[in-house]
Amino acid sequence: MTAPSESYPAFYLILTLLNALRRGIPQRQIWREFQRQKVTLQPRLSFWIALCKEAGLLDAFDGRLRVTGFARRWLNKDIEEQTFDLIDAWQNAPKDRKTRQFRKKLLWKLKYDKSLTAKDKKFLSQLQALGLVKEDRLTVWGRYFLKGEGDLPTPKAPETCHLDGDQFLVPLPQHIDLLWELERFLRPASPGRYPLNRRALQYANGDPQAWVDLLELGLGGPLPGGIRAQLLGQPSLRILRGVTLEFSHPEDLSALRRQSNFRTHIHRVISPRHVMVDERQAVSLMKMLVRRGICLETHEETSPEEQPKRTHFTKPSLLQPLGPSVPKLQVLRKYLQLQQGLDMLYHAPGYAPEPRRITPLSIEERNGQTYVIAWCQSRRGQRTFRLDRMEIPGTY
């Protein structure tokens, strides 16, 4: 459904158009919604608007298009009724009588296999969008609806909504009532596919609890805890199992991370001196480190009674830019040393600059580029940032 070259049936085009208008997107910007969802818009948008108006799905009020109350009932019709409605709407949509007669005659020619003129062939792209014609010939659907020949394909068995990672999938054209309500809050990446990540949720509106109720209704059960917490904006805690390695100096860890065979063993960077590895890979990794001449020590934590009592709490000062701008790398190394968070703008390819708050964990050089391994407080996870795409106030 996400392939850019895929042609969508009329149902998906009409569904995308109706929901775009329901979300308040101006008519002149609707084509961007089709482009974003990778829906092939053929013919032009004006054709679909005229078709939906004639079918009773849209009307105009005070110079603006709006979705009628009949639209939801029409989407719940079976596909046979919908196609007959669209054929009648296509035939009767033109305002002038001459064009309506021409379209009626074109359908008659296709029904009785008459030869087509050059003018007739110009209108075949519109019937192709309705699934009736392909390469100047009637499709299986076209023969059924225009000639009454053959049978419709056997309807698919009902499918349930489900999660694919952080995406909520709604089988179409089923679950129209659920989708109709869901579109009030969430923006789809493609018809029936709703991302639930933080980037997508910044475009959502309404009460988050309403999103959760609708998603759980579609799933027929509760959402996973992590996704539910993210939707409701609640803090979440993950318990990680593994072996923690502490290096004597951050440079020792940075030197090893430049080697790809070592990076594959690391499960997570915890701090400039600490990494976590999977328990199943810990033994082989330690043998590899011993062969490289690294001394390994096992540290057993003392009981609470034996731990020295802390009498003071250090509070390092925040780095403040003074005078002229300073290099980004210098600022990052200072925050790495202080283990404090800093704000920046990250310019990811293909996206608008996005504010992030990060705590640097490690700085590495790979293939001529500088990378910053950091804990991203905005994403609540460990991320890797390229230095030349970071914009930090007071730096160059």
N, C-alpha and C positions, 0 to 999 in steps of 0.2 A: 504493500500500500504506500510505501514511502519512496518508490522508484520515481525519479523525476520524469522519465519518459512514459510512464504509465498513463493511459487514458481512462478517465473515471466515468462510470455510468451517470446518467442524468440524476439519479437519486442523490449521489454524493455532491454533485455540483449544486443542486437545489438546497440540500441540507447545509452546505457551507455558506451559501448566500443568505439563507434565512437567519442562521445563527450569527453571522457577521452583523446583520442589521439589528438583531436583538441586543448585541453587545454595544450598540451605539456607534459603530464605525461609519463615518460619512460615506456617501455613495461614491464619491470620487476616489476614495482610498480602499474600496473593497477589493480591487484587483491585487493589492498588496497582501491581503489575507489569503487569497488563492496561491500567490507566489510563495508565501511563508509556509503553507501547508503542502507545497509541491503538488497542487492539484492543477491539472492541465485545463485551462480555461478556453475551450473552443466550443462554439463560435464566441463572438464577443459578449461582454457582460450585458450589453443592451438587449441582446437576444434573449438571455435568460430572465432578465427583469420583465420584458414584455410577455414572455411565456408564463411566468409566475403570476403576473397581473391577470392574464386571461383565465388562468386556472383557479383564481380566487385566493392565492396564497399571499399576495401583496396588494396594497392599495396606497394611494397617495393622500396625505393630509397636510395642509399648510405647506405644500411644496416639498414635503419629505416623504420618503418611502417608509412604510411600517408593515410589520408582519400581522396578518389577520388571525382571528381566532380559529379559522378553519384550517390553518396550516398544520397544526399539531394533529388534527384528525386525519388529514390527508396523508401525512407521513406514516400513520399507523395502518393505512390501507394496504391490501396485498399488492404485489408488484403488477399484477394483471390490470387491476383497476387504475393504478397510477399511470400505466402506459397508455391506456385508452383515454384517460383524461388529458395527458400531454399531447396525444395526437390531435384531439379535438381543439385543444388550446393553440397548438401550432397552426392549425388550419384557419382558426378564427381570429388570431391575434392581430393581423394587419387591419388598419383603420379603413383603407379603401376597398371597395367591393371587388375591383379588378384583380388585386393581388390575392384576395381570398379565393376567387374562382380559379386563379392560376394554381394555387397550392392544392386545391381540391382535385384539379385535373391531373396534377403530378402524382398524387396518391392513386388516382385511377389508372394512370399509365403503369405504375409499378405493380399494381394489383393484377393487371392483365398482360404484363410483359410487353408493353408497347415500346417502340424506340423513343429515345430521349433526345431533345434538342440541346444545344450548347447552353441555353438559358436554364433548362431544367437541371443540368448537371451542376450549375452554380449553387443550387439550393440543396444538393444532396448532402453537403457537409452538415447542414442543420439536422437532417434526418439521421445522419451517421451519429451525431451527438446523442440522439434518442435511442441508439442501438438498433435501428431498423435497416440501415443500409451500410454496406462496406464494399468499396471499390465498384460502384455502379450496380451492385447486386443486392438483393434482399438477403438479410441474415436469417437465421432460424427464427429469431424474434419477429423479424419483418414479415416472414411468410405466415407466421401464426396470427399476428394482429391485422395484417392487411388482406391475407388470402384465406385465413382460417385453416391453414394446413399445419399438420404436426401437433406436437404437444409441448407444453412448457416444461422446463427441467424440474426434476423432483426437488421440492424445497429442502433446504438444509435442516438437519435436526437442530433444535434449540441449543445454543451454546451459552455458557455462563461467562460473566465478566471475570477477569483475573488480573493479577499483577505480573509484570515482567520487569524485574528489578525495581526501579523507581518510577515505572510507567503503569498507568491504569488503562486497560484495554477493554473496550466495549464492542462486542461483535455487532456488525451492521448487516442488514437493516433491522436487527432485533433490538430490544431494550430502548425503543424510541422515547418512552415516557421518562425513563431514568436519564437518558442523554439530554432531553429537553430541559430538565431541571438543572443538570450538571453544567450545561453551557452558560447558565446565568452567572456562574462563579469562576469556572476554570477555562483556560484557553487551550484548545487542542493543538498538538504538533502536526497532526494529520487527522482525517476523519476517524473518530473512535479511539484516538490515542492521546492520553492526557499525562504529560510529565508532572511528577510530584516533587521535583528537586527545587532547591532554593531559588535558582534563576527563574524557573517558570512561575513559581508562586508569587513573585513580585508583581506579576500582572493580574493576579487573582483579586476578586473583590467579594464583599459580603462577609457573613459570619463564618469563621473557620469551622465551628462546630457543625454548621450545615453541610460543609464539604464532607466532613468525616461521616456524618449520618448517611449521606447519599452514597459515598464510596462503600461503606459497610453494607448498605442495602443491596448494592450491586454484587458484592462479593458473597453475600449471604453469611457473613461472619465478621469478626473484628479485624481491623487493620493491624499489620505488624507494629510493634511498639515504637520502633525508630521512625517509621513514616508518620504514625499518628502524632508523635511528639513534634516532628518537624512541621506538620500542618497546623498544629495548635500553638506553635512557637514556644514549646516547653523545653527546658534543658534536658539533655539525655546523657546517660553514662554508659560507657562500654567497658566491659571487663575483658582484658586481653591476657591470654595465656601464652607463655613463652619464657625464654632464657634471656636475661639482661646482661649485656657485656659493657663493662666500664673501662674506657681507655685512660691511660695516664695523662694524655694531652690531646686537645682537639686536633692538632696537626697529625697525630698518628692515625686517627679515624679518617681524616680527610685524605691522607695518602692512600689508605687501603680502599676507600670508596672510589678512587680513580680507576680501579681495576674492576672490569665488568664481572669476572668470576666471583669476586667478593660481594658486589652489590646484589647479585642474585640470591645470596643467602640471607640478606637483611630483610626482616619483616617490617620494621618501623624504626625511624630515627626518633629517639626520645629527647635528646639534648645534644649539645656539641660533643659530649664525651660518652654518651650512652646510646646503644642500639638494642633492639629486641630481635631475636631470631627464633624461628620455629624450633620447638623441642626436638622434632625428628631430624632436623638438620644441624643441631648444635654440636653433636659429637664430631661429625665430619668437618665442620667449620673449625672447631678447636684444633683438630689434628693438622689442618692446613695452616693455622696460625703458628703452631709449634714448629712446623717445618720451615717457616719463615723467620724463626729465631725470636718469636714473641713469648715473653714469660707470662704464664697463666697463673692466677691466684684465685682460689675459691674463698669468697667472703661469706661468713655466717653471721647473721644479725644477732646482736646481743639481746637479752630479754629486756623488757621495759625498765626493770629495777636497776639494771647495770648501765643503762644509757645515761650519759652526763646530762645534767640539767642545763637547759639553755638560759643564759642570763641576759642576753641582749639580742636584738633583731636588727640586722643590717637593712638599710633602705637606700639602695643606690639611686643617685640622682638621675633624672631623665636628661637625655641629650638635647640641648637646645641649640638651634643654628644661630651663630653669632657672626656678624660681619658678612663677608661675601659667601657665595655658595661653596659647598664642599663636595667632594666626590661621593657618589652613592655608596661605593664600596666601603669607604671610610665610615660612613654612618652605620651601615649594616654590621660591620665588624664591631663597632662600639655597642650596638644593641645586642649582638651575639654574646659579647662579653658580659653585659649587664643582665642578659636573659629577660629583657623587657619587650613589650609589644610596641609596634609603631604603625602608623597609618600611611597608606600609599594608594596610588591609583595604578591598576594593572591593565595594560593594553593587550588583551588576548586577541589573536588574529580572528577577524570576522565579527568581533563584538565591540560595543561601545566601551570606553574606559570605565572600569568598575572599582569603587572604593573597597579596599581590603584592610583588615587589621591583622598583622602577622607577628609571630615571635620567631626570629631566626634560630635555626638549629645547627645549620652547617652551610658553608660556602665552598663550592666545588668548581673546578675547571674541567670542561669536557669538550673536545673537538673545537677548540678555539672560542667557546662560549662560557660565560660565567653563570652558574645556577645557584639559587638559594633554596635550600631545603628548610621549610618553616612550618610551624603550626599555624594554620589559618583560623583565626577566631571567627571570621565571618562565615566560613564553611564548616567550622567545627571538625576539622580533619587536617591531616598532614598533606601538604602540597609542595610542588616544585615550581619555582618561578625563574624565568630567564631575566637576567639583570637588565638587559637593554629594553625590556618591555615594562620595567617598573618606573614609576614616577613618584619621587619622594620630595615633599616640600623642602626648599632650601638646599637642594642638591643639583648636581648636573651629571 
